[in-house]
Amino acid sequence: MLAALEDGPISAQELSGLVGISEKEVYGHLEHIRSSLHRAGRRLMIEPAECRSCGFVFSKRERIKGPGKCPACRGSSIHDPLYMTDRVV
């Protein structure tokens, strides 16, 4: 999973298919990866989710899991956040 995150932006759904676990389990693994990377002086970066209806960007959201509804238009059609690691130096 870490190798996929190092390759570039990837969604939780894509990670789920790649490693053969449920999307719900992916979020738990991402939390663990976030803390492991932090201890190593690296970061799990999150490209924020975006509402497909009005374009609202969830830029201040810190949670790993994507949002369910848009606070601006109350729509539920939302592009999933994308995950990646910072580059190894």
N, CA, C and O atoms as CSV, one atom per row, in Angstrom:
chain,resi,resn,atom,element,x,y,z
A,1,MET,N,N,0.831,-1.180,0.000
A,1,MET,CA,C,0.000,0.000,0.000
A,1,MET,C,C,0.883,1.254,0.000
A,1,MET,O,O,0.590,2.232,-0.687
A,2,LEU,N,N,1.964,1.208,0.780
A,2,LEU,CA,C,2.868,2.361,0.838
A,2,LEU,C,C,3.492,2.641,-0.525
A,2,LEU,O,O,3.658,3.802,-0.901
A,3,ALA,N,N,3.834,1.606,-1.260
A,3,ALA,CA,C,4.419,1.790,-2.595
A,3,ALA,C,C,3.440,2.492,-3.529
A,3,ALA,O,O,3.844,3.338,-4.328
A,4,ALA,N,N,2.158,2.149,-3.436
A,4,ALA,CA,C,1.140,2.793,-4.270
A,4,ALA,C,C,1.002,4.266,-3.898
A,4,ALA,O,O,0.808,5.114,-4.769
A,5,LEU,N,N,1.102,4.568,-2.611
A,5,LEU,CA,C,1.012,5.961,-2.157
A,5,LEU,C,C,2.229,6.764,-2.604
A,5,LEU,O,O,2.120,7.962,-2.867
A,6,GLU,N,N,3.375,6.118,-2.690
A,6,GLU,CA,C,4.583,6.804,-3.136
A,6,GLU,C,C,4.573,7.047,-4.645
A,6,GLU,O,O,5.245,7.957,-5.131
A,7,ASP,N,N,3.813,6.237,-5.387
A,7,ASP,CA,C,3.743,6.405,-6.845
A,7,ASP,C,C,2.936,7.620,-7.269
A,7,ASP,O,O,3.121,8.122,-8.377
A,8,GLY,N,N,2.055,8.097,-6.421
A,8,GLY,CA,C,1.291,9.278,-6.785
A,8,GLY,C,C,-0.104,9.254,-6.223
A,8,GLY,O,O,-0.447,8.334,-5.480
A,9,PRO,N,N,-0.921,10.230,-6.550
A,9,PRO,CA,C,-2.262,10.318,-5.980
A,9,PRO,C,C,-3.110,9.085,-6.301
A,9,PRO,O,O,-3.174,8.636,-7.446
A,10,ILE,N,N,-3.758,8.551,-5.262
A,10,ILE,CA,C,-4.601,7.378,-5.419
A,10,ILE,C,C,-5.758,7.476,-4.427
A,10,ILE,O,O,-5.579,7.947,-3.304
A,11,SER,N,N,-6.929,7.035,-4.839
A,11,SER,CA,C,-8.098,7.088,-3.962
A,11,SER,C,C,-8.161,5.854,-3.072
A,11,SER,O,O,-7.500,4.852,-3.343
A,12,ALA,N,N,-8.958,5.930,-2.011
A,12,ALA,CA,C,-9.142,4.789,-1.109
A,12,ALA,C,C,-9.785,3.629,-1.865
A,12,ALA,O,O,-9.467,2.469,-1.603
A,13,GLN,N,N,-10.673,3.927,-2.787
A,13,GLN,CA,C,-11.325,2.877,-3.576
A,13,GLN,C,C,-10.300,2.151,-4.449
A,13,GLN,O,O,-10.339,0.925,-4.560
A,14,GLU,N,N,-9.392,2.892,-5.063
A,14,GLU,CA,C,-8.348,2.280,-5.883
A,14,GLU,C,C,-7.394,1.441,-5.020
A,14,GLU,O,O,-6.981,0.354,-5.424
A,15,LEU,N,N,-7.051,1.948,-3.838
A,15,LEU,CA,C,-6.199,1.186,-2.917
A,15,LEU,C,C,-6.885,-0.101,-2.495
A,15,LEU,O,O,-6.245,-1.147,-2.392
A,16,SER,N,N,-8.180,-0.025,-2.253
A,16,SER,CA,C,-8.970,-1.188,-1.854
A,16,SER,C,C,-8.870,-2.287,-2.900
A,16,SER,O,O,-8.635,-3.448,-2.566
A,17,GLY,N,N,-9.045,-1.928,-4.153
A,17,GLY,CA,C,-8.952,-2.906,-5.240
A,17,GLY,C,C,-7.545,-3.431,-5.426
A,17,GLY,O,O,-7.347,-4.598,-5.762
A,18,LEU,N,N,-6.573,-2.572,-5.207
A,18,LEU,CA,C,-5.182,-2.929,-5.407
A,18,LEU,C,C,-4.695,-3.964,-4.390
A,18,LEU,O,O,-3.989,-4.908,-4.746
A,19,VAL,N,N,-5.075,-3.782,-3.127
A,19,VAL,CA,C,-4.582,-4.684,-2.083
A,19,VAL,C,C,-5.603,-5.722,-1.646
A,19,VAL,O,O,-5.281,-6.586,-0.830
A,20,GLY,N,N,-6.813,-5.662,-2.161
A,20,GLY,CA,C,-7.812,-6.687,-1.901
A,20,GLY,C,C,-8.452,-6.640,-0.523
A,20,GLY,O,O,-8.792,-7.680,0.042
A,21,ILE,N,N,-8.618,-5.429,0.023
A,21,ILE,CA,C,-9.327,-5.272,1.299
A,21,ILE,C,C,-10.461,-4.271,1.103
A,21,ILE,O,O,-10.512,-3.571,0.091
A,22,SER,N,N,-11.371,-4.207,2.079
A,22,SER,CA,C,-12.504,-3.283,1.950
A,22,SER,C,C,-12.027,-1.837,2.071
A,22,SER,O,O,-10.980,-1.554,2.655
A,23,GLU,N,N,-12.813,-0.945,1.511
A,23,GLU,CA,C,-12.475,0.475,1.569
A,23,GLU,C,C,-12.435,0.955,3.024
A,23,GLU,O,O,-11.614,1.800,3.381
A,24,LYS,N,N,-13.315,0.417,3.849
A,24,LYS,CA,C,-13.346,0.774,5.275
A,24,LYS,C,C,-12.020,0.406,5.947
A,24,LYS,O,O,-11.507,1.166,6.768
A,25,GLU,N,N,-11.473,-0.747,5.602
A,25,GLU,CA,C,-10.191,-1.169,6.160
A,25,GLU,C,C,-9.042,-0.284,5.677
A,25,GLU,O,O,-8.074,-0.055,6.403
A,26,VAL,N,N,-9.161,0.208,4.449
A,26,VAL,CA,C,-8.127,1.083,3.885
A,26,VAL,C,C,-7.943,2.311,4.769
A,26,VAL,O,O,-6.813,2.733,5.016
A,27,TYR,N,N,-9.055,2.895,5.253
A,27,TYR,CA,C,-8.962,4.103,6.075
A,27,TYR,C,C,-8.177,3.835,7.365
A,27,TYR,O,O,-7.400,4.684,7.801
A,28,GLY,N,N,-8.373,2.671,7.973
A,28,GLY,CA,C,-7.605,2.310,9.160
A,28,GLY,C,C,-6.123,2.182,8.859
A,28,GLY,O,O,-5.281,2.627,9.639
A,29,HIS,N,N,-5.809,1.575,7.727
A,29,HIS,CA,C,-4.410,1.433,7.317
A,29,HIS,C,C,-3.786,2.797,7.001
A,29,HIS,O,O,-2.615,3.036,7.297
A,30,LEU,N,N,-4.574,3.681,6.403
A,30,LEU,CA,C,-4.053,5.019,6.096
A,30,LEU,C,C,-3.726,5.787,7.373
A,30,LEU,O,O,-2.738,6.521,7.413
A,31,GLU,N,N,-4.550,5.628,8.428
A,31,GLU,CA,C,-4.262,6.264,9.716
A,31,GLU,C,C,-2.936,5.750,10.266
A,31,GLU,O,O,-2.113,6.523,10.756
A,32,HIS,N,N,-2.741,4.439,10.177
A,32,HIS,CA,C,-1.492,3.838,10.660
A,32,HIS,C,C,-0.297,4.327,9.836
A,32,HIS,O,O,0.751,4.655,10.392
A,33,ILE,N,N,-0.456,4.375,8.534
A,33,ILE,CA,C,0.615,4.850,7.655
A,33,ILE,C,C,0.941,6.306,7.961
A,33,ILE,O,O,2.108,6.699,7.957
A,34,ARG,N,N,-0.092,7.107,8.227
A,34,ARG,CA,C,0.115,8.524,8.559
A,34,ARG,C,C,1.017,8.652,9.785
A,34,ARG,O,O,1.970,9.430,9.776
A,35,SER,N,N,0.718,7.889,10.840
A,35,SER,CA,C,1.530,7.995,12.061
A,35,SER,C,C,2.939,7.429,11.847
A,35,SER,O,O,3.908,7.976,12.372
A,36,SER,N,N,3.060,6.352,11.090
A,36,SER,CA,C,4.382,5.782,10.806
A,36,SER,C,C,5.245,6.748,10.003
A,36,SER,O,O,6.432,6.909,10.286
A,37,LEU,N,N,4.661,7.377,9.023
A,37,LEU,CA,C,5.399,8.349,8.221
A,37,LEU,C,C,5.817,9.544,9.073
A,37,LEU,O,O,6.925,10.061,8.930
A,38,HIS,N,N,4.919,9.979,9.965
A,38,HIS,CA,C,5.221,11.123,10.827
A,38,HIS,C,C,6.449,10.842,11.691
A,38,HIS,O,O,7.313,11.703,11.857
A,39,ARG,N,N,6.514,9.625,12.239
A,39,ARG,CA,C,7.669,9.246,13.060
A,39,ARG,C,C,8.953,9.230,12.241
A,39,ARG,O,O,10.041,9.446,12.774
A,40,ALA,N,N,8.820,8.974,10.950
A,40,ALA,CA,C,9.989,8.938,10.065
A,40,ALA,C,C,10.298,10.312,9.467
A,40,ALA,O,O,11.202,10.439,8.641
A,41,GLY,N,N,9.557,11.335,9.879
A,41,GLY,CA,C,9.795,12.683,9.363
A,41,GLY,C,C,9.177,12.939,7.997
A,41,GLY,O,O,9.568,13.867,7.290
A,42,ARG,N,N,8.210,12.107,7.635
A,42,ARG,CA,C,7.537,12.264,6.339
A,42,ARG,C,C,6.057,12.528,6.582
A,42,ARG,O,O,5.607,12.554,7.728
A,43,ARG,N,N,5.298,12.726,5.500
A,43,ARG,CA,C,3.877,13.033,5.637
A,43,ARG,C,C,3.030,12.237,4.644
A,43,ARG,O,O,3.456,11.922,3.533
A,44,LEU,N,N,1.809,11.926,5.095
A,44,LEU,CA,C,0.772,11.434,4.198
A,44,LEU,C,C,0.034,12.674,3.733
A,44,LEU,O,O,-0.548,13.398,4.541
A,45,MET,N,N,0.058,12.915,2.448
A,45,MET,CA,C,-0.588,14.112,1.911
A,45,MET,C,C,-1.950,13.723,1.356
A,45,MET,O,O,-2.127,12.640,0.799
A,46,ILE,N,N,-2.914,14.636,1.521
A,46,ILE,CA,C,-4.276,14.387,1.072
A,46,ILE,C,C,-4.700,15.499,0.128
A,46,ILE,O,O,-4.729,16.672,0.499
A,47,GLU,N,N,-5.030,15.111,-1.099
A,47,GLU,CA,C,-5.608,16.049,-2.055
A,47,GLU,C,C,-7.094,16.105,-1.712
A,47,GLU,O,O,-7.773,15.082,-1.799
A,48,PRO,N,N,-7.619,17.261,-1.326
A,48,PRO,CA,C,-8.968,17.312,-0.752
A,48,PRO,C,C,-10.082,16.873,-1.711
A,48,PRO,O,O,-9.970,16.956,-2.934
A,49,ALA,N,N,-11.155,16.404,-1.081
A,49,ALA,CA,C,-12.361,16.038,-1.830
A,49,ALA,C,C,-12.986,17.309,-2.403
A,49,ALA,O,O,-12.744,18.414,-1.918
A,50,GLU,N,N,-13.798,17.124,-3.450
A,50,GLU,CA,C,-14.447,18.267,-4.099
A,50,GLU,C,C,-15.860,17.883,-4.500
A,50,GLU,O,O,-16.094,16.790,-5.016
A,51,CYS,N,N,-16.811,18.801,-4.255
A,51,CYS,CA,C,-18.207,18.569,-4.620
A,51,CYS,C,C,-18.347,18.640,-6.139
A,51,CYS,O,O,-17.872,19.584,-6.771
A,52,ARG,N,N,-18.993,17.650,-6.710
A,52,ARG,CA,C,-19.200,17.632,-8.162
A,52,ARG,C,C,-20.268,18.635,-8.586
A,52,ARG,O,O,-20.255,19.111,-9.721
A,53,SER,N,N,-21.194,18.959,-7.681
A,53,SER,CA,C,-22.302,19.852,-8.020
A,53,SER,C,C,-21.890,21.315,-8.028
A,53,SER,O,O,-22.117,22.018,-9.012
A,54,CYS,N,N,-21.278,21.786,-6.925
A,54,CYS,CA,C,-20.991,23.214,-6.814
A,54,CYS,C,C,-19.507,23.548,-6.833
A,54,CYS,O,O,-19.141,24.721,-6.913
A,55,GLY,N,N,-18.641,22.530,-6.759
A,55,GLY,CA,C,-17.208,22.766,-6.817
A,55,GLY,C,C,-16.560,23.092,-5.475
A,55,GLY,O,O,-15.378,23.434,-5.433
A,56,PHE,N,N,-17.310,22.992,-4.380
A,56,PHE,CA,C,-16.756,23.263,-3.054
A,56,PHE,C,C,-15.594,22.312,-2.790
A,56,PHE,O,O,-15.707,21.108,-3.022
A,57,VAL,N,N,-14.473,22.856,-2.303
A,57,VAL,CA,C,-13.282,22.051,-2.006
A,57,VAL,C,C,-13.144,21.950,-0.490
A,57,VAL,O,O,-13.167,22.961,0.213
A,58,PHE,N,N,-13.001,20.731,0.003
A,58,PHE,CA,C,-12.896,20.468,1.431
A,58,PHE,C,C,-11.447,20.640,1.886
A,58,PHE,O,O,-10.839,19.697,2.391
A,59,SER,N,N,-10.897,21.831,1.710
A,59,SER,CA,C,-9.467,22.071,1.921
A,59,SER,C,C,-9.040,22.052,3.389
A,59,SER,O,O,-7.877,21.766,3.673
A,60,LYS,N,N,-9.931,22.343,4.318
A,60,LYS,CA,C,-9.543,22.393,5.732
A,60,LYS,C,C,-9.817,21.085,6.464
A,60,LYS,O,O,-9.599,21.002,7.673
A,61,ARG,N,N,-10.279,20.084,5.770
A,61,ARG,CA,C,-10.622,18.807,6.385
A,61,ARG,C,C,-9.354,18.008,6.678
A,61,ARG,O,O,-8.519,17.820,5.794
A,62,GLU,N,N,-9.211,17.540,7.910
A,62,GLU,CA,C,-8.041,16.782,8.326
A,62,GLU,C,C,-8.305,15.280,8.404
A,62,GLU,O,O,-7.358,14.495,8.451
A,63,ARG,N,N,-9.568,14.866,8.420
A,63,ARG,CA,C,-9.893,13.449,8.532
A,63,ARG,C,C,-9.488,12.697,7.279
A,63,ARG,O,O,-9.478,13.249,6.179
A,64,ILE,N,N,-9.155,11.430,7.462
A,64,ILE,CA,C,-8.734,10.582,6.340
A,64,ILE,C,C,-9.927,10.277,5.430
A,64,ILE,O,O,-9.833,10.389,4.208
A,65,LYS,N,N,-11.043,9.892,6.039
A,65,LYS,CA,C,-12.211,9.484,5.270
A,65,LYS,C,C,-12.855,10.689,4.581
A,65,LYS,O,O,-12.885,11.793,5.125
A,66,GLY,N,N,-13.366,10.452,3.379
A,66,GLY,CA,C,-14.011,11.521,2.628
A,66,GLY,C,C,-15.341,11.936,3.235
A,66,GLY,O,O,-15.951,11.168,3.980
A,67,PRO,N,N,-15.794,13.144,2.923
A,67,PRO,CA,C,-17.054,13.644,3.460
A,67,PRO,C,C,-18.267,12.982,2.813
A,67,PRO,O,O,-18.170,12.433,1.716
A,68,GLY,N,N,-19.399,13.036,3.493
A,68,GLY,CA,C,-20.626,12.458,2.970
A,68,GLY,C,C,-21.481,13.456,2.202
A,68,GLY,O,O,-22.105,13.112,1.198
A,69,LYS,N,N,-21.503,14.707,2.689
A,69,LYS,CA,C,-22.311,15.747,2.062
A,69,LYS,C,C,-21.523,17.038,1.954
A,69,LYS,O,O,-20.594,17.287,2.722
A,70,CYS,N,N,-21.908,17.843,0.994
A,70,CYS,CA,C,-21.305,19.152,0.808
A,70,CYS,C,C,-21.993,20.147,1.753
A,70,CYS,O,O,-23.222,20.210,1.783
A,71,PRO,N,N,-21.228,20.919,2.517
A,71,PRO,CA,C,-21.849,21.893,3.402
A,71,PRO,C,C,-22.435,23.096,2.657
A,71,PRO,O,O,-23.285,23.808,3.191
A,72,ALA,N,N,-21.978,23.318,1.431
A,72,ALA,CA,C,-22.453,24.466,0.665
A,72,ALA,C,C,-23.790,24.195,-0.028
A,72,ALA,O,O,-24.707,25.010,0.066
A,73,CYS,N,N,-23.911,23.057,-0.724
A,73,CYS,CA,C,-25.122,22.786,-1.498
A,73,CYS,C,C,-25.898,21.570,-0.997
A,73,CYS,O,O,-26.974,21.262,-1.511
A,74,ARG,N,N,-25.357,20.882,0.001
A,74,ARG,CA,C,-25.963,19.679,0.572
A,74,ARG,C,C,-25.991,18.497,-0.397
A,74,ARG,O,O,-26.681,17.508,-0.151
A,75,GLY,N,N,-25.251,18.597,-1.481
A,75,GLY,CA,C,-25.164,17.504,-2.438
A,75,GLY,C,C,-24.293,16.377,-1.901
A,75,GLY,O,O,-23.436,16.594,-1.044
A,76,SER,N,N,-24.517,15.193,-2.406
A,76,SER,CA,C,-23.716,14.055,-1.936
A,76,SER,C,C,-22.843,13.459,-3.041
A,76,SER,O,O,-22.229,12.410,-2.848
A,77,SER,N,N,-22.786,14.116,-4.183
A,77,SER,CA,C,-21.930,13.665,-5.270
A,77,SER,C,C,-20.573,14.354,-5.115
A,77,SER,O,O,-20.383,15.495,-5.535
A,78,ILE,N,N,-19.643,13.631,-4.504
A,78,ILE,CA,C,-18.366,14.231,-4.131
A,78,ILE,C,C,-17.214,13.398,-4.685
A,78,ILE,O,O,-17.196,12.174,-4.548
A,79,HIS,N,N,-16.247,14.081,-5.317
A,79,HIS,CA,C,-15.012,13.411,-5.756
A,79,HIS,C,C,-14.259,12.999,-4.508
A,79,HIS,O,O,-14.093,13.806,-3.593
A,80,ASP,N,N,-13.801,11.758,-4.453
A,80,ASP,CA,C,-13.065,11.253,-3.302
A,80,ASP,C,C,-11.736,11.982,-3.138
A,80,ASP,O,O,-11.144,12.427,-4.121
A,81,PRO,N,N,-11.264,12.106,-1.886
A,81,PRO,CA,C,-9.913,12.645,-1.706
A,81,PRO,C,C,-8.879,11.674,-2.260
A,81,PRO,O,O,-9.131,10.474,-2.358
A,82,LEU,N,N,-7.739,12.192,-2.612
A,82,LEU,CA,C,-6.642,11.363,-3.125
A,82,LEU,C,C,-5.489,11.419,-2.134
A,82,LEU,O,O,-5.248,12.451,-1.508
A,83,TYR,N,N,-4.786,10.318,-1.997
A,83,TYR,CA,C,-3.729,10.186,-1.002
A,83,TYR,C,C,-2.397,9.922,-1.686
A,83,TYR,O,O,-2.334,9.264,-2.725
A,84,MET,N,N,-1.330,10.450,-1.082
A,84,MET,CA,C,0.025,10.220,-1.571
A,84,MET,C,C,0.998,10.559,-0.445
A,84,MET,O,O,0.627,11.229,0.519
A,85,THR,N,N,2.218,10.105,-0.564
A,85,THR,CA,C,3.232,10.479,0.408
A,85,THR,C,C,4.065,11.609,-0.174
A,85,THR,O,O,4.103,11.825,-1.385
A,86,ASP,N,N,4.737,12.328,0.731
A,86,ASP,CA,C,5.689,13.301,0.231
A,86,ASP,C,C,6.852,12.540,-0.385
A,86,ASP,O,O,7.031,11.357,-0.094
A,87,ARG,N,N,7.605,13.153,-1.184
A,87,ARG,CA,C,8.696,12.487,-1.890
A,87,ARG,C,C,9.827,12.148,-0.947
A,87,ARG,O,O,10.127,12.916,-0.033
A,88,VAL,N,N,10.456,11.011,-1.155
A,88,VAL,CA,C,11.614,10.607,-0.362
A,88,VAL,C,C,12.796,11.466,-0.797
A,88,VAL,O,O,13.077,11.603,-1.988
A,89,VAL,N,N,13.477,12.036,0.180
A,89,VAL,CA,C,14.620,12.902,-0.135
A,89,VAL,C,C,15.913,12.171,0.106
A,89,VAL,O,O,16.989,12.733,-0.102
